[in-house]
């Protein structure tokens, strides 16, 4: 066993995550990342697409199946974005149109005030709440099913970005308020690439933290991260500002094992683990709401609640769906606490990270249905813009059986990755098999149970998004 992977006692933790091959050793990659056009050119292209989507949402056909903006946003972009997080970490946040708008506003009218301590302390909880609220609002007001509703959501988010950029330093909205930033932060921790600094070189640096503070030529880190202490992809968007500013070539972009970061986390956070469980609950409610039996399920719940108010009944169902995985993780953490050296909340935080791979798999499996059963809609809805008649045939790329096979394969990979993460976390904390298996077992049962629940739902017929 290598020095970096040796087992540790409960009172100490290894903080060094093994580095893989440095992509910056390749001259082509290094030249691209250090270019002044990176990531600017990609930002411009994405912003152009964002303008097109927004225009179509607000002025195009209000039937979602005929609106190019709806299809691009919810059938193409939303299903593919988790794949980007898995492969490239938070790179989307470097080229996101909201980040570009934030930078423009800041240069024009930015007051550059420090981020309020409240946001720094509770930002992730606000992100958790906003993600839950937006998903709830979609089901109550039909945001996804309404191009105009999706357009209003985009306008509201743009307004928040403008206000944040005008008031606070750097990309405060991206780091502390953006719901997608919270999801990308969670998912990016499983990514196969990571940016890290060499602490041995950094401790001899005399440039006064130019990587963090920036220079006359290149701004500082937009996410307020100091490369020398960076331990999580959640705090880096691969914008390469620090690489361009570093005078000592101390920073690398490495290829690593997927999910490796999850068991090298020094300070797991309860709010991050909670978001992982909340996402699992949201995927569950999204799957349930697409089933043919969903209306009957709501009617049955309404009978118990003695009301036929859809907002009331759905809100209760929504809360139950989110509470289920959160409660199960809490129960597993409570069962584990007497067998471990940590409290229930500490176990909740630490092992909650292990559920992130299953989160991604369930999210991708759910969205895969929309992408592959409706993917051709992006071509169909674009044809009227060039004077062609919109086809009437099915927009499906693959048939239901092929889609189900892919969904089950994704879920199997997610379960396997989460089980392995549980094992590695337990083994690193408790070296002896007699110690780590009793700690890991409740979480292993939880992963398998959630995996089976998702698998069962994907065997049932589902409805299209548009």
N, C-alpha and C positions, 0 to 999 in steps of 0.2 A: 504494500500500500504506500502511495507516495506521501511525501510530507504534507502536501497541500490537502490531501484527502484523509488524513489520519483521523481516527475517532477522538472525541474530546469528552471531557467531564462535563456534567451539567452546569458547572459554574463558569465555564469558558467556552469560547467559540472560535473556530478558525474563520478569519475574515478575508482570506485571499482566495478569490475564485480563479481557478486555472484559466489561463489565456490560450486561445487557439491561434491559428495562423493569422498574422497581421495583414490585412488586405492592403494597407498602405505601403507594403513592401513592393507591390506591383506598381510600376511607374505610371501605367495608364490610369489606374484607380486613384493613385495619389495626385496625379495631375488634374483629374476631373474634380476631386473633392476640394483641392486647393484653388481651383479656378474662381475668379470673381463672378463668373456666370452661374456657379453652383451655390444654392439651389434656385437662383433667381429665374432662370429660363423655365424651369418646371413650374415655379410659382405662377408665372404669367400664363402658361398654358392651362393650368388648373383654374385660375381666376376667370379665364375666358369661358371655360366650360361651366363654371359657377354662374356667370352672368346669363348664359344661354338657358340653364336650368331654371333660374329665378324668373326670367322673362316668360318662359313657357308655362311655368306654374301659375303665374298671375294673369297671363293674357291668352293662354292657349285653351284648347277644349277642356271643359270641366268634367268630362268623362275620363276617369283615370286611365282606362285602357287605350285612350286615344291621345293622351298628353305625353309628349316626349320628355318633359321635365320630370313627371312622375316616374316614368319608366327608368330614366337615367339615374334618378335619386334612389328609388326603393327597390328596383328589380336588378340593377347593375351595380351601382356604387355600394349600397349598404350590404349586399351579400359578399362583395369582394374585399371590403375594408378589413375584416378580421384576417384574411390571408396576408394582406400587407403588413399587419401588426406582427404576425407570426414570422414572416420572412425578414422584415426590415425594422422591427421595433416601432418607435414612435415617428418614423420618417414622415408619415402623412402629416404630422403636426408641423413639420418644417415647411411643407408646401401647401398647407390648408389655406383656402381663400380668406378665412377669418383671421388667420395670423398675418397675411399680407395686408389686409385692411387695417388691422391693429397697427402695423408698422407705419403705414401711410399716415394714419390719423396722428400717431405720436410725433412724426416728423413735422406735421403741419401745425398742430395745436396742443401737443402734449404738455401737460403740466409737470410730468415726471415726479409725481409724489411717491413716497415710499408706500409699499403695499401695507394695508392695515394689519396689525398683529392678529386681529380676529380671523382674517382670511388665511393667514399663514397657519394658524392653529387648527381651524375648523374647515379649511377649504375642501378637503376630501369628503367630509360629511355633507357639505353643500352640494358637491358633485353627485354624491350618492342620492341625495334628495331630489336634485333636478332631473337625473336620469329616470328615477322612479316616477316623478311627476309628469314628465313628457310622455312616457309610455302609458301612464294612466289616462292622460288627456287624449291620446290617440284613440283609445277605445271609447271614451265618452263622447268626443266630438268628431271622430272619424278623420283624423289628420292625414293618415296615409291614403285613405280612400278619396280624399278631396284634394285636387291640385291646388285650389285656392288656399285650403287649410295648410298644406305643406309650404306654400309660398309665404303665408303669414308667419309660420314657425321660423322660416329662414330670415324674414325681416326682423322678428323679435330678437333672434340670436345676433343678427348684424348690429342692431341697436345696442345690445349689451356689449358687443365688442368695441363699438365706437366710443361708448361711454368709458369703458375700462381703459382703452388706449389714450383717451384724452386726459384721464385722471392719473393713472398709475404708471410706474416704470415697467419697461420691457413688456413681456407678454403675460401680464398678471391674469388675464382672462383664461388663457390656455392652461396655465399652471394650477390655478385655484378655483376656477368656476366652470370650465367647459365640461359638459357631460360626456362628450366624445373623448375629451382628453383623459377623463377618468377611466373609460373603457380601454382606451389605447394604452394607458399606463399599466393597467392590470394585464392585458394580453401581451404587451411588449416584453414582459418579464420571461416569457417563454421563447422569445425570439432567438434565432440562430446567429444573430450578429449583436455585438455590443461595443460601445465606445468606453474606454477606460484610460486612465493616466498611469504612468509608472511612478509610484510614490518615491522611489529612490532618486529619480532624476528631479522630481518636483521639489523635494526638500532642499535641494541645492540651488533652486531657481532664484534669481535676483530681480526678476521683471515685475515684482509687486502684483502678482496675480493678474497679469494681462489676459490670461485665458478666461477669467471670470469678468473682469472689469471692462475688457475691450481696449481697442486702440483707435487712433485717428482714422485708420483705414477700415477696420472691421469692428462691429459692435461686440459687446460681451455676450455671455450666455443668455439667450432669451428666456430660459426657464429657471434662472437664478441658481444654477448648479455649479459647484466648484469641482472640476474634473478630478482633482487629487483625492477627494473624499467620495466620489461617485461610486455607488454600489448597486444601483438599480437602473434598468432601462426606462423605468417610469419617469425618470427625471432628465432624460436626454432625447432630443428629437433628430440627432444626426445632422444638424444644420452645418456643422464643421466650422463654426466661428472660432471655437477654441483651438482647433487644429491650425487654422490660418494664423492665429495670434501667438501660438506657443513658439518661443524662440529656440527650444531645446529638443524638438521632435519627441516629446515625452508621451504623446497621446497616440493610441492605436485604435483601429477598428478591427475587431477580431471575429473570426468564425468560431462558434462554440457549439456544444451539445444543446439541442432544444430542451427547454425547461430547467437547465442547470442552475440558473439564478435562484430558483425557488428554494433550493436546499442550502444555498450559501447566504441567505438573507440573515444579516446580523440583528436587525431590529424590526421584526414583523409588526405590522400595524393592524389593529382591530378593524379600523374603518376600511382598509383594503380587503381584508377577509370578508367583511360584511358585504362590500360591493360584489365580490365574487359570488356570494350566496344569493344576493339580490338579483344578479344577472341570471343565475340558474332559475330562480323563481319566475323571472320575466319570460325566459324561454318557455317554461312550463305553461304559463298563461297564454302566451302567443300560440303555442301548439294547440292547447285546449280550445281556444277561440276560433280556430280554423276547422275544428271537427264538425261533422254533421250533427253530432249529439249535443253540441254546445248549447243551443236554445233550450233543449229539454233539461240540461244540467242547471241552467240559470233559473228555469221555471221551478225546479225542485228546490233550489236554494231560496228562491223568493217565497215559496210556500213555508219554509222553515222560518224565514224572517218576517213573514206575514206582510209582504209588500210586493208590488209589481213594478216598482220604480227601478228602471234599468241602471241609472247611476248608483243607486244605493246597493243593489244586488251585485253589480259588477265590482264596485269598490270593495265589498266584503270578500268576493271571490279573489280579487287581485291581492288583497292583503293576506289572504290565506295561502295563496300560491307563493308569495315572497316569504311568509313566515315559515313555510314548510322546510325548505333547505336551511334557512337560518336556524330554526329550532333544532333540526337534526344535527347540525354542526355543533350547536351548543350542548346538546345531549351527549354527543360523542366526546366532547371536551370535558364534560362533567364526569362521565364514566372513567375517562383517562386520568383525571387529576390525581386520584389517590395512588395510581400506579406510577406517576411521574414525579418529577421534582418541581413542577410548575403549576400555577393556578389554572382554573378553568378558562379564564379570559386569555391568559398567555397561550394556552393550547389552542384556543379558538383562533387567535391571530396566526400562530405559527402554522397550524395544519390547514387553515383556510386557504393559504397560498397553494397547497397541493391540489385543491379543487379547480384551480384556474385552467389547466389543460382540458378537463372535462367541460368546463364552461365554454371554451373556444370550440370544442368539437360539437357540442349541442347547438351553439349559436350558428356555426357554419352548416351543420346538418339541416337546421331549420331553414336557413336562407338559401341553401342549395336547392330546395324545392322550388322557390320563386325564380332563382336564376335559370335553372334548367327546364322548368315547365313554362316559363314566360319570357325567356331570354330573347327570342326573335322579335319581341314587341318593340325593342329599340330600333330595329330596322323598319318595322311596319309603321310606327308612329312618326318616323323621320320622313317617310315618303311623301306625305302631303305637303311638307315644306318645300319640296322641289317639284310640286305640281303633279305628283303621281297619286293614283288612288290607293288607299290603304287596303292591303290584302285582308281576306276574311278567314283564311285558314288558321289552324292552331299555331300559337307562338312557341310551342314546346321545342326544346332542343333535343331532349331525350324522353323516352317513355317512362311511365310510372315505375316499372320493375327496375330499370337501370338506375333511376334516381334513388330508389329504396336501397339498392345494393351499396351505392356510394354513401348514403346516409349511415347505414349500419357500419360500414367500414370506418367512417370518421368517428363514430361513437366508440367503436372498439379501440381505435388508436387513442382517443381521449381517456377512456377508462384505464388503458394500460399505462399511459403517461402519468395520470394522477396516482395510480397505485404505486408506480415507481417513485414518484415524488414523496408520497407518504413514507415509503420504506426508507428513502435516503434521509429524509428529515429525522425520522425516529432513530436511524442508525447513527447519525452524526451526534445526536443528543445523548444517546444511551448505547455505548459501545457493545455491550454484551447482548447476544440474541435473547437471553432470558429476560433482559430489561426492555429491549426495543420492540419485540413482538407484542407483549401485552399493551404497550402504549399505542402501537400502530393498528391493532386489530379493530377497534371501534371505527376508525377512519376508513379502513379497508372495507368494512361492511357498508359504510355510508357511500363510498364511491361506487361500489357494485350496485347498491340499491338505486341510486340516482341514475346510473347508467341503464339499468333495466327499465326504469320508469320511462326514460326518454325513448328507449328502443321500442317499448310497447306503443307509445303514442305515434311513432313513425310508421307503425304497421297499419294505422287507420287512415281512411281517405281524408284529404285536406283540400281546402278551397284555395283558389288563386288570390294573389294580392291585388292585381289589376285586371 
